Amino acid sequence: MQEAWVQLQCPDCEENWEANVADLSSPDTTFACKDCGHERRLAEFMKTARDLEVLEQFE
């Protein structure tokens, strides 16, 4: 299996981090920021449109 990493950014506290796509769920699942606990759809944490495209390809 290929590895892919995406950049995430919390829409609330603006904390940035990277995650392996294999460790993430579908873009529509609820996701919580590891720093502030803010919850939204995982897709809303993708830093760029390209990060979202990569996530969707591995769904």
HUCOR-V137846 format. One record per backbone hydrogen bond with DSSP energy under -0.5 kcal/mol. CO is the residue of the C=O (numbers start at 0). NH is the residue of the N-H. If there is no record, write none. Layout:
CO_NH ; CO_NH
This chain:
3_20 ; 5_18 ; 6_46 ; 7_16 ; 9_13 ; 14_9 ; 16_7 ; 18_5 ; 19_22 ; 20_23 ; 25_28 ; 26_42 ; 28_41 ; 30_39 ; 32_36 ; 37_32 ; 39_30 ; 40_43 ; 41_44 ; 42_45 ; 44_8 ; 47_51 ; 48_52 ; 49_53 ; 50_54 ; 51_55 ; 52_56 ; 53_57 ; 54_57 ; 55_58
